[in-house]
Amino acid sequence: MKLLSALAALTLVLTPTGSAVATPTPVPPSQASVVTESVTSEPVPISVDGVDVDGLEKLPEAPVAPETRSGRMNACAVRDFRDIPPSHSYYRYVNWMACQELTAGYANGTFGLSKQLSRGETAMFLYRLSGERHDPGTTVDFLDVPVGGAYFTAVSWMKEKGYGAGYADGTFNRNRNISRGELSSFLYRMSGKTYRTTAYSPYSDMSPQSGFFTAAAWLQSTGMISGYTDRSFRPTRPVTRGEAAKFLYSFDLVGEGTLPTSAADRWTTVLTPLHTTANPRTSPVRNLAPQSGIVRLGEQGSMTRVRAGSTVGWVNSDFLSRGKPGTTRVPYPEPTTYNHRAANNMALWCWDIPMAKTVDGSNAWAQFEVSGYPQWPSTYDVAELIGLGHDLDPDSVPARAVQLHECAHILQYRAYRYDNVALNSRMGQIYPNGRDSGVEHMADCMADAMGARRAFTSGGTTWTVGYGGTCTSAQMASARKLIAGVRP
């Protein structure tokens, strides 16, 4: 029984020459906004450590022999630091580092738990963790790491191994704070693993085109980290010495194959209620965002018992897939049709959404259809569809903007659990003067956040795709939440 359907249209028209463009709305060139993302292997961290080399911890650079490093907590007597009591959540990791002679702390008896870790310190930690011995020779690899200096052997080892290449100015930037992205990259290279990423991102603030994405996604896949509660990774955030201890402890367990993980074997396909019992009529204890990884514990009727993070509950089995969406960066590595190419352009956010073939010059639209019982929301059967006119080259600037606009509608529908009334009401509050209660304007803002170039110049005239209007910072913040499956 079909209960609800919704359409959202973005009109396309033909120019006199026969090529299709979005409905033209001239805008000043100054308003033409292009959203891009810079990718570098080792960006300059956002702040500087500023600690003098003479003030850093003292420990011989030559690591202990590999056979003496068991990696286990009981390999030595307890070695405490004044700033980290046994009750602290990082105690086990810091004590492990001391037991494995990766750190001796500072002369005042502290570990420096909350102090931000520098790149030089990171090199020393990783060198000691490797258990290898390295002869650095007398060649100066980096201008700021002199022969015989505190970091010389460790940094030379990192360069030889290919773990750290330094900066374009010839320095290693030994005293700069290391970021979470840089540390993840160092660990990934040191692991020697080759991780194949997909169009799915486990983090709300990173896409497969983001710098450090492969390394960060690999960390998540091993169970070492899961990101923050808002599903972000925060790659530019500096790392404290306490956090680094946890990173290294988990990295060592991954190397040994002993890190306890709960690898997800199912993934949610839509915003999914998690119920305390197998009865979906009960109020949900929480909602799982689309593409959340869960562990399947058992089934009962149409419901599946799962573990999502530390919470155990029940979800509708129809809302689960048997793996991360997609197995490659794009669903069609060798596209042969218009729809294949368009699907690849939307894959980061709208993986595997069916697309209808439409006639030339027709509207572009996004649609959902829901079947089920309104009083039993977990039994909804949702069908999603995107239709695109075929006048535009699917890889052209305006076509991509149109595609992302329609993909944005799908994400809106998912975030609002296909409740079109609630969606229109909320978008009307965020964008009070927008068409269709702001739903269309919000789709434009979401397309901007996904990297669309809605404004483009052709024939000396600047055109805009969509419904026009500059998105405010508040609207862009709402757009990013909707992309992440969160209601603003």
C-alpha positions as CSV (number, residue, x, y, z in Angstrom):
1,M,0.0,0.0,0.0
2,K,1.6,3.2,-1.1
3,L,1.2,5.9,1.6
4,L,3.5,8.7,0.5
5,S,5.4,10.0,-2.4
6,A,7.3,13.3,-3.0
7,L,8.8,15.0,-6.0
8,A,11.4,17.8,-6.1
9,A,12.1,19.4,-9.4
10,L,14.9,21.6,-10.8
11,T,13.9,22.9,-14.3
12,L,16.3,22.6,-17.2
13,V,15.7,24.5,-20.5
14,L,17.2,24.4,-24.0
15,T,19.2,27.3,-25.4
16,P,18.7,28.4,-29.0
17,T,21.8,26.4,-30.0
18,G,20.2,23.2,-28.7
19,S,22.4,22.7,-25.7
20,A,20.8,22.5,-22.2
21,V,21.7,24.6,-19.3
22,A,20.0,25.2,-16.0
23,T,17.3,27.9,-16.0
24,P,19.5,31.1,-16.3
25,T,19.6,33.6,-13.5
26,P,22.3,36.1,-14.1
27,V,24.4,36.9,-11.0
28,P,27.4,39.2,-10.5
29,P,30.7,37.4,-11.1
30,S,31.7,38.3,-7.6
31,Q,29.0,35.9,-6.3
32,A,30.2,33.0,-8.3
33,S,31.5,30.6,-5.6
34,V,33.6,27.5,-6.2
35,V,34.0,25.1,-3.4
36,T,37.2,23.2,-3.6
37,E,39.3,21.1,-1.2
38,S,43.1,21.3,-1.0
39,V,44.9,18.0,-0.7
40,T,48.5,17.8,0.5
41,S,50.5,15.1,2.1
42,E,51.8,17.0,5.0
43,P,50.1,20.4,5.5
44,V,51.5,22.8,8.0
45,P,49.8,22.1,11.4
46,I,47.5,24.7,12.8
47,S,49.7,25.7,15.7
48,V,53.4,25.6,16.8
49,D,54.5,23.6,19.8
50,G,57.2,26.1,20.8
51,V,59.0,23.8,23.2
52,D,62.8,24.1,23.2
53,V,64.6,20.9,22.3
54,D,66.6,21.0,25.6
55,G,63.3,20.8,27.5
56,L,62.1,17.6,25.9
57,E,62.3,14.2,27.6
58,K,65.6,12.5,27.7
59,L,65.9,8.9,26.5
60,P,68.6,7.1,24.5
61,E,67.7,7.1,20.8
62,A,68.7,3.5,20.2
63,P,65.5,1.4,20.9
64,V,65.6,-1.8,22.9
65,A,66.1,-5.0,20.9
66,P,62.9,-6.2,19.3
67,E,62.8,-9.4,21.2
68,T,62.5,-7.6,24.5
69,R,59.4,-5.8,23.4
70,S,56.4,-8.0,24.1
71,G,53.9,-5.2,23.7
72,R,52.0,-6.4,26.9
73,M,51.3,-4.5,30.0
74,N,52.8,-7.0,32.4
75,A,56.3,-6.9,30.8
76,C,57.6,-4.6,33.6
77,A,56.8,-3.1,36.9
78,V,54.4,-0.2,37.2
79,R,56.1,3.1,36.3
80,D,53.9,6.0,37.3
81,F,54.0,9.7,36.4
82,R,52.9,12.5,38.7
83,D,50.3,13.8,36.3
84,I,48.5,10.6,35.4
85,P,47.0,8.6,38.3
86,P,45.9,4.9,37.9
87,S,42.3,6.0,37.7
88,H,42.9,8.1,34.5
89,S,41.5,6.7,31.3
90,Y,45.0,7.0,29.6
91,Y,46.9,5.4,32.4
92,R,47.2,1.9,30.8
93,Y,48.5,3.4,27.6
94,V,51.1,5.7,29.2
95,N,52.2,2.9,31.5
96,W,52.6,0.6,28.5
97,M,54.8,3.2,26.8
98,A,57.0,3.5,29.9
99,C,57.2,-0.3,30.2
100,Q,58.3,-0.6,26.6
101,E,60.9,2.2,27.0
102,L,59.2,4.4,24.5
103,T,59.2,7.3,26.9
104,A,60.9,8.3,30.2
105,G,58.8,11.4,30.8
106,Y,60.2,14.7,31.9
107,A,62.8,15.5,34.5
108,N,60.0,16.7,36.9
109,G,58.4,13.3,37.0
110,T,55.5,14.1,34.7
111,F,54.5,12.5,31.4
112,G,53.1,15.8,30.0
113,L,49.7,14.2,29.4
114,S,47.9,17.2,28.0
115,K,50.9,18.7,26.2
116,Q,50.6,18.7,22.4
117,L,53.0,16.3,20.7
118,S,55.6,17.7,18.3
119,R,56.6,16.1,15.0
120,G,60.1,15.5,16.5
121,E,58.7,13.7,19.5
122,T,56.5,11.7,17.2
123,A,59.5,10.6,15.1
124,M,61.2,9.4,18.3
125,F,58.2,7.5,19.5
126,L,57.7,5.7,16.2
127,Y,61.4,4.9,15.9
128,R,61.5,3.3,19.3
129,L,58.2,1.5,18.7
130,S,59.6,-0.1,15.5
131,G,62.4,-1.9,17.5
132,E,64.7,-1.3,14.6
133,R,68.3,0.1,14.7
134,H,69.3,2.7,12.2
135,D,72.6,4.3,11.4
136,P,71.9,7.9,10.4
137,G,75.3,8.7,9.1
138,T,76.4,12.3,8.9
139,T,74.2,13.6,6.1
140,V,71.8,16.3,7.1
141,D,68.3,15.4,5.6
142,F,66.5,18.4,7.0
143,L,67.7,21.9,7.7
144,D,66.2,22.0,11.2
145,V,67.5,18.5,12.3
146,P,71.2,18.8,12.9
147,V,73.7,15.9,13.2
148,G,73.7,14.7,16.7
149,G,70.6,16.5,17.7
150,A,67.8,15.0,19.8
151,Y,65.8,13.9,16.8
152,F,68.5,13.2,14.2
153,T,68.5,9.4,14.2
154,A,64.7,9.1,14.4
155,V,64.0,11.6,11.7
156,S,66.7,10.1,9.5
157,W,65.0,6.7,10.0
158,M,61.6,8.1,9.1
159,K,62.9,9.6,5.9
160,E,64.7,6.4,4.8
161,K,61.6,4.4,5.4
162,G,59.4,6.8,3.5
163,Y,57.2,7.6,6.5
164,G,57.8,11.4,6.5
165,A,59.1,13.5,3.7
166,G,59.2,16.9,5.4
167,Y,58.2,20.3,3.9
168,A,59.0,22.1,0.7
169,D,61.4,24.5,2.5
170,G,63.7,21.6,3.4
171,T,62.7,21.4,7.1
172,F,61.1,18.6,9.1
173,N,59.4,21.2,11.3
174,R,60.5,19.2,14.4
175,N,58.8,21.6,16.9
176,R,55.5,22.0,15.2
177,N,52.5,20.2,16.7
178,I,51.6,17.0,14.8
179,S,48.0,16.9,13.6
180,R,45.7,13.9,13.8
181,G,45.8,13.6,10.0
182,E,49.6,13.6,9.9
183,L,49.8,11.0,12.7
184,S,47.4,8.8,11.0
185,S,49.4,9.1,7.8
186,F,52.6,8.2,9.6
187,L,51.0,5.1,11.2
188,Y,49.4,4.0,8.0
189,R,52.7,4.1,6.1
190,M,54.5,2.4,9.0
191,S,51.9,-0.4,8.9
192,G,52.9,-1.3,5.4
193,K,49.2,-2.0,4.6
194,T,47.4,-1.1,1.4
195,Y,43.9,0.0,2.2
196,R,41.3,0.2,-0.6
197,T,38.9,3.0,0.1
198,T,35.4,3.3,-1.2
199,A,32.9,6.0,-2.0
200,Y,31.7,5.7,1.6
201,S,33.3,7.9,4.3
202,P,33.1,6.9,7.9
203,Y,33.6,10.5,8.9
204,S,31.2,13.4,8.5
205,D,34.1,15.9,7.9
206,M,36.1,13.9,5.3
207,S,35.4,12.6,1.8
208,P,37.5,10.1,-0.2
209,Q,39.1,13.2,-1.8
210,S,40.2,14.7,1.5
211,G,43.9,14.7,2.5
212,F,44.7,11.9,4.9
213,F,41.4,10.1,4.1
214,T,42.9,6.7,3.2
215,A,45.0,6.7,6.4
216,A,42.1,7.8,8.6
217,A,39.7,5.3,7.0
218,W,42.3,2.6,7.6
219,L,42.5,3.5,11.3
220,Q,38.8,3.2,11.6
221,S,38.7,-0.1,9.7
222,T,41.2,-1.6,12.2
223,G,39.1,-0.6,15.2
224,M,41.9,1.7,16.5
225,I,39.6,4.7,16.5
226,S,36.1,5.6,15.7
227,G,36.2,9.4,15.5
228,Y,34.2,11.8,17.7
229,T,30.6,11.5,18.7
230,D,29.5,13.7,15.8
231,R,31.2,11.2,13.4
232,S,34.0,13.7,12.6
233,F,37.7,12.8,12.5
234,R,39.1,16.4,12.8
235,P,42.3,15.8,10.8
236,T,43.8,19.2,11.6
237,R,43.4,19.0,15.3
238,P,46.7,18.7,17.2
239,V,47.4,15.5,19.2
240,T,48.2,15.5,22.9
241,R,50.9,13.1,24.3
242,G,48.1,11.2,26.1
243,E,46.2,10.7,22.9
244,A,49.3,9.7,21.2
245,A,49.9,7.0,23.8
246,K,46.5,5.5,23.0
247,F,47.2,5.7,19.3
248,L,50.5,3.9,19.6
249,Y,49.2,1.2,22.1
250,S,46.3,0.4,19.7
251,F,48.7,0.4,16.7
252,D,51.0,-2.1,18.5
253,L,48.0,-4.4,19.1
254,V,46.9,-4.1,15.5
255,G,50.4,-5.2,14.4
256,E,50.2,-8.2,16.7
257,G,46.6,-8.9,15.5
258,T,45.3,-8.8,19.1
259,L,43.3,-5.6,19.0
260,P,39.8,-6.5,20.1
261,T,37.4,-5.2,17.4
262,S,33.8,-5.4,16.5
263,A,34.1,-5.3,12.8
264,A,30.8,-4.2,11.2
265,D,29.2,-6.8,9.0
266,R,26.1,-4.7,8.3
267,W,25.5,-1.1,7.4
268,T,22.4,1.0,7.7
269,T,20.9,2.3,4.4
270,V,18.7,5.1,5.8
271,L,18.2,6.9,9.1
272,T,17.1,3.9,11.2
273,P,15.4,3.7,14.6
274,L,17.1,1.5,17.2
275,H,14.6,-0.2,19.4
276,T,15.1,-1.8,22.8
277,T,13.0,-4.9,21.8
278,A,12.1,-6.7,18.6
279,N,8.7,-4.9,18.6
280,P,9.1,-1.9,16.3
281,R,6.1,-0.2,17.8
282,T,8.1,0.7,20.8
283,S,9.7,4.1,20.9
284,P,13.3,4.1,19.6
285,V,16.1,4.6,22.1
286,R,18.2,6.4,19.4
287,N,18.5,6.8,15.7
288,L,21.3,5.4,13.6
289,A,22.5,7.7,10.8
290,P,22.6,6.3,7.2
291,Q,25.7,4.2,6.6
292,S,26.4,3.5,10.2
293,G,28.4,0.4,10.8
294,I,26.8,-2.2,13.2
295,V,27.4,-5.7,14.3
296,R,24.6,-8.2,13.7
297,L,23.8,-10.3,16.8
298,G,20.7,-12.2,15.7
299,E,17.3,-12.0,14.0
300,Q,13.7,-12.3,15.0
301,G,11.1,-12.0,12.3
302,S,11.7,-8.8,10.3
303,M,13.9,-7.3,13.0
304,T,17.7,-7.7,13.5
305,R,19.4,-7.4,16.9
306,V,22.5,-5.3,16.5
307,R,25.3,-3.6,18.4
308,A,25.9,0.0,17.4
309,G,28.9,1.3,19.3
310,S,28.2,0.4,22.9
311,T,24.4,0.2,22.5
312,V,22.5,-3.0,21.7
313,G,19.1,-2.9,20.1
314,W,16.8,-3.9,17.3
315,V,16.4,-2.4,13.8
316,N,14.3,-3.3,10.7
317,S,16.3,-5.9,8.7
318,D,15.2,-4.2,5.5
319,F,17.3,-1.1,6.4
320,L,20.6,-3.1,6.6
321,S,23.0,-3.9,3.8
322,R,25.7,-6.6,3.8
323,G,28.7,-4.3,3.6
324,K,29.9,-0.8,3.1
325,P,28.0,0.9,0.2
326,G,30.1,0.2,-2.8
327,T,33.3,-1.7,-3.4
328,T,35.2,1.0,-5.4
329,R,35.5,4.7,-5.3
330,V,32.6,4.9,-7.9
331,P,29.8,2.4,-8.6
332,Y,30.8,2.3,-12.3
333,P,34.6,2.2,-12.8
334,E,34.0,1.9,-16.6
335,P,30.8,4.0,-17.2
336,T,29.1,3.3,-20.5
337,T,25.9,5.3,-20.2
338,Y,24.7,8.7,-19.2
339,N,23.3,7.4,-15.9
340,H,26.5,5.6,-15.1
341,R,28.5,8.8,-15.4
342,A,25.9,10.8,-13.3
343,A,25.9,8.1,-10.7
344,N,29.6,8.3,-10.3
345,N,29.4,12.0,-9.8
346,M,26.9,11.6,-6.9
347,A,28.5,8.4,-5.4
348,L,30.1,10.1,-2.4
349,W,26.7,11.0,-1.0
350,C,24.0,9.1,-3.0
351,W,25.5,5.7,-3.6
352,D,23.6,3.4,-5.8
353,I,20.4,5.5,-6.1
354,P,18.5,4.3,-9.1
355,M,18.1,6.9,-11.9
356,A,15.3,7.1,-14.4
357,K,15.8,7.8,-18.0
358,T,14.0,11.0,-18.9
359,V,13.3,12.6,-22.2
360,D,15.5,15.5,-23.5
361,G,14.6,18.8,-22.1
362,S,12.7,17.4,-19.1
363,N,13.0,18.3,-15.5
364,A,15.4,16.8,-13.0
365,W,13.8,15.5,-9.9
366,A,14.3,13.3,-6.8
367,Q,11.5,11.0,-5.6
368,F,10.8,8.7,-2.8
369,E,8.0,6.2,-2.3
370,V,7.1,4.7,1.0
371,S,5.0,1.6,1.6
372,G,4.0,0.3,5.0
373,Y,2.0,1.2,8.1
374,P,2.2,4.8,9.4
375,Q,1.8,3.6,13.0
376,W,4.7,1.1,12.5
377,P,7.5,3.2,11.1
378,S,10.2,0.6,11.2
379,T,8.3,-1.5,8.6
380,Y,8.5,1.2,5.9
381,D,9.7,0.0,2.5
382,V,11.4,3.0,0.9
383,A,12.1,3.3,-2.8
384,E,14.3,6.2,-3.9
385,L,14.8,7.5,-7.5
386,I,16.5,10.3,-9.3
387,G,15.6,11.5,-12.8
388,L,17.9,13.7,-14.9
389,G,17.3,15.3,-18.2
390,H,19.8,14.1,-20.9
391,D,20.5,17.4,-22.6
392,L,23.7,18.2,-20.6
393,D,27.0,16.5,-20.7
394,P,26.8,14.6,-17.3
395,D,30.3,15.7,-16.4
396,S,29.9,19.4,-17.2
397,V,29.9,22.0,-14.5
398,P,26.1,22.7,-14.6
399,A,25.2,19.0,-14.9
400,R,27.2,18.2,-11.8
401,A,25.4,21.0,-9.9
402,V,22.0,19.6,-11.0
403,Q,23.0,16.1,-9.9
404,L,24.2,17.2,-6.5
405,H,21.0,19.3,-6.0
406,E,18.9,16.2,-6.6
407,C,21.1,14.1,-4.4
408,A,20.6,16.7,-1.7
409,H,16.9,16.1,-1.8
410,I,17.5,12.4,-1.2
411,L,19.6,13.3,1.8
412,Q,16.9,15.7,3.1
413,Y,14.3,13.0,2.9
414,R,16.5,10.5,4.7
415,A,17.3,12.9,7.5
416,Y,13.6,13.6,8.0
417,R,12.7,10.0,7.8
418,Y,10.6,10.7,4.7
419,D,8.3,13.0,6.7
420,N,7.7,15.7,4.0
421,V,5.6,17.9,6.3
422,A,8.3,18.0,8.9
423,L,11.0,18.6,6.3
424,N,9.1,21.5,4.7
425,S,8.3,23.1,8.1
426,R,11.9,23.1,9.3
427,M,13.3,24.3,6.0
428,G,10.8,27.1,6.0
429,Q,12.2,28.2,9.4
430,I,15.8,28.1,8.1
431,Y,15.0,29.7,4.8
432,P,11.8,31.7,5.3
433,N,11.7,33.3,1.9
434,G,12.6,30.2,-0.1
435,R,10.6,28.4,-2.7
436,D,8.7,25.4,-1.5
437,S,9.3,26.4,2.1
438,G,13.0,26.5,1.6
439,V,13.5,22.9,0.6
440,E,14.8,23.9,-2.8
441,H,17.1,26.6,-1.5
442,M,18.5,24.2,1.1
443,A,19.2,21.7,-1.7
444,D,21.2,24.4,-3.4
445,C,23.2,25.1,-0.1
446,M,23.8,21.3,0.3
447,A,25.0,21.1,-3.3
448,D,27.4,24.0,-2.5
449,A,28.7,22.0,0.5
450,M,29.1,19.0,-1.7
451,G,31.4,20.9,-4.0
452,A,29.0,22.0,-6.8
453,R,29.8,25.1,-8.9
454,R,26.3,26.5,-9.2
455,A,27.6,29.7,-10.8
456,F,29.4,29.5,-14.1
457,T,30.2,31.7,-17.1
458,S,29.2,31.0,-20.6
459,G,29.2,33.4,-23.6
460,G,30.3,36.3,-21.3
461,T,27.3,35.9,-19.0
462,T,27.4,34.4,-15.5
463,W,24.6,31.9,-14.9
464,T,23.5,30.0,-11.8
465,V,22.1,26.5,-11.4
466,G,19.2,26.0,-9.1
467,Y,17.1,28.6,-7.3
468,G,19.7,31.3,-6.7
469,G,20.4,33.1,-3.5
470,T,23.6,33.1,-1.5
471,C,23.7,30.7,1.4
472,T,24.4,32.2,4.8
473,S,26.8,30.6,7.2
474,A,23.9,29.3,9.3
475,Q,22.2,27.8,6.3
476,M,25.5,26.1,5.3
477,A,25.9,24.7,8.8
478,S,22.4,23.2,8.4
479,A,23.3,21.9,5.0
480,R,26.3,20.0,6.3
481,K,24.2,18.5,9.1
482,L,21.6,17.2,6.6
483,I,24.4,15.7,4.5
484,A,25.6,13.9,7.6
485,G,22.0,12.6,8.2
486,V,21.3,14.9,11.1
487,R,18.3,17.2,11.4
488,P,19.3,20.8,11.9
